């Protein structure tokens, strides 16, 4: 089973874009389930009540690549702001693109093993004969930041732990790049770039 990793980001968008991103995660989770794919989302920073500013998404399954391709680009959401009722703007944008998870590279974020808390879970795949019913799934929490990931793709607990660490590295890398205001990074798009981007889908909430 091939895993596809995506970055979903609001760029520099306002709170309404975080609401849109939260809705997008719900939509994608439903789409993945309908197509027999696994879906995990890791917020790059603990979200507030409105939703995350960005998230690393992992989709697994035979239809993962097709689903990812359908959503890569700019997603437009149309709704009146629930937090600013008198705001005239109704179009809010989220950007989605494929990424590679951090690997054993020189610039990969290093995580102190003592900063990770692991818990085992009973895994469940998309269903059928491939469903994993052992206690091999892993929930990993990076204690200093509170970022939590769940990995259930592999039948081996050891492999799920390794994947969890890579996903935590990816989330922490995004945090580091955003906090550094790295103008050259391709991971975070300015809100204006999102609006001018390749709109691939639109949802009216």
C-alpha positions in Angstrom: 0.0 0.0 0.0 1.4 3.3 -1.1 1.2 6.3 1.3 0.8 9.8 -0.2 1.7 12.8 2.0 0.1 16.2 1.5 0.4 19.6 3.1 -2.8 21.5 3.5 -2.2 25.1 4.5 -4.1 28.4 5.0 -1.0 30.4 4.1 -1.3 33.8 5.8 -5.1 33.6 5.7 -7.4 34.7 8.5 -9.4 32.6 11.0 -12.1 31.8 8.3 -9.4 30.0 6.3 -8.8 27.7 9.4 -12.5 27.0 9.5 -12.3 26.1 5.8 -9.3 23.8 6.4 -11.1 22.0 9.2 -14.0 21.4 6.8 -11.6 20.2 4.1 -10.1 17.6 6.5 -13.6 16.3 7.3 -14.4 16.1 3.5 -11.2 14.3 2.7 -11.6 11.9 5.6 -15.1 11.0 4.2 -13.7 10.7 0.7 -10.9 8.4 1.8 -13.2 6.1 3.7 -15.6 5.9 0.8 -12.7 4.8 -1.5 -11.3 2.3 1.0 -8.3 4.4 1.9 -6.7 5.2 5.2 -6.5 8.8 6.3 -4.5 10.5 9.0 -4.1 14.3 9.7 -1.4 15.9 11.8 -1.7 19.6 12.7 1.6 21.4 12.5 0.5 23.3 15.6 -2.2 22.5 18.1 -5.4 23.9 16.5 -7.7 26.3 18.2 -11.5 26.0 18.3 -11.7 27.1 14.6 -9.2 24.6 13.2 -5.5 24.3 12.3 -3.5 26.7 10.2 -1.8 23.8 8.4 -1.7 20.0 8.5 0.3 17.1 7.2 -2.1 14.5 5.6 -1.3 10.9 4.9 -3.5 8.9 2.6 -2.9 5.2 2.0 -4.5 2.7 -0.3 -4.9 1.8 -4.0 -6.8 5.0 -4.7 -4.6 7.3 -2.6 -2.8 8.9 -5.6 -6.0 9.5 -7.5 -7.6 11.1 -4.5 -4.6 13.3 -3.8 -4.4 14.5 -7.4 -8.0 15.6 -7.2 -7.3 17.9 -4.3 -3.8 19.3 -5.1 -4.1 23.0 -5.8 -6.2 25.7 -4.4 -9.5 24.8 -2.7 -12.1 27.6 -2.5 -14.8 27.6 0.2 -17.7 29.9 0.0 -19.5 30.9 3.3 -20.3 33.9 5.4 -17.9 34.4 8.3 -19.3 33.0 11.5 -16.8 35.0 13.6 -17.2 38.3 11.7 -20.9 38.4 10.7 -20.7 41.8 9.0 -17.6 40.9 6.9 -18.5 41.1 3.2 -16.0 38.6 2.0 -17.3 35.1 1.4 -14.4 33.4 -0.4 -11.8 31.6 1.6 -8.8 29.6 0.3 -6.8 26.6 1.3 -3.8 25.2 -0.6 -2.9 21.5 -0.9 0.3 20.1 -2.3 2.3 16.8 -2.1 5.3 16.7 0.2 8.0 14.3 1.2 8.3 13.4 4.8 11.5 14.1 6.6 14.1 11.4 6.2 17.6 10.7 7.2 18.9 13.9 5.7 21.2 16.5 7.1 18.4 19.0 7.4 15.9 16.7 9.0 14.6 17.8 12.4 16.1 15.8 15.2 13.8 14.6 18.0 14.9 13.5 21.4 13.4 10.1 22.0 12.7 11.1 25.6 10.3 13.8 24.2 8.1 11.2 22.5 5.3 9.3 24.3 4.1 6.1 22.6 0.8 4.3 23.1 -0.3 1.2 21.4 -3.8 0.9 19.8 -5.8 -1.8 18.1 -5.3 -1.2 14.4 -8.0 -1.3 11.8 -7.4 -1.0 8.1 -10.0 0.0 5.4 -11.7 -3.4 5.9 -11.9 -6.8 4.4 -9.2 -9.4 4.6 -6.5 -6.7 4.8 -7.9 -5.3 8.0 -5.3 -5.2 10.8 -6.7 -6.3 14.1 -3.6 -6.6 16.2 -2.3 -4.1 18.8 0.2 -2.8 16.3 -1.1 0.7 15.8 0.8 3.5 17.5 -0.1 6.9 18.9 2.9 9.1 19.2 2.9 12.4 21.1 5.7 15.0 21.0 5.4 16.1 24.6 7.0 19.6 24.2 4.6 20.7 21.5 1.6 18.4 22.0 1.6 17.3 18.4 0.1 13.8 18.1 0.1 11.4 15.2 -1.5 7.9 14.8 0.1 5.3 12.6 -1.8 2.1 11.8 -0.6 1.4 8.2 1.9 -1.4 9.0 1.3 -4.7 10.7 4.5 -4.2 12.6 4.5 -2.0 15.7 8.1 -1.2 15.1 7.4 0.1 11.6 4.5 2.1 12.8 6.7 3.7 15.4 9.3 4.6 12.8 6.6 6.1 10.6 5.2 8.1 13.5 8.6 9.6 14.2 8.9 10.6 10.5 5.4 12.3 10.6 6.4 14.1 13.8 9.6 15.3 12.1 7.6 16.6 9.2 5.2 18.5 11.5 8.1 20.0 13.5 9.9 20.9 10.3 6.9 22.9 9.1 6.8 24.7 12.5 10.5 25.6 12.2 10.1 26.9 8.7 7.0 28.9 9.6 8.5 30.4 12.7 11.7 31.3 10.8 9.6 33.1 8.2 11.6 31.5 5.5 10.6 33.3 2.4 12.1 30.7 0.1 10.1 27.7 1.4 7.6 26.2 -0.9 5.6 24.7 1.8 3.8 27.8 3.1 2.0 29.9 0.5 1.0 33.5 1.1 -2.8 34.0 1.0 -2.6 36.1 -2.2 -0.8 33.2 -3.9 -3.6 30.9 -2.8 -6.2 33.2 -4.3 -4.3 33.4 -7.6 -3.5 29.7 -7.6 -4.9 26.8 -9.6 -8.4 26.4 -8.1 -9.3 22.7 -8.4 -12.4 22.5 -6.2 -14.9 24.8 -4.6 -17.3 24.1 -1.7 -20.2 26.1 -0.5 -20.8 25.7 3.3 
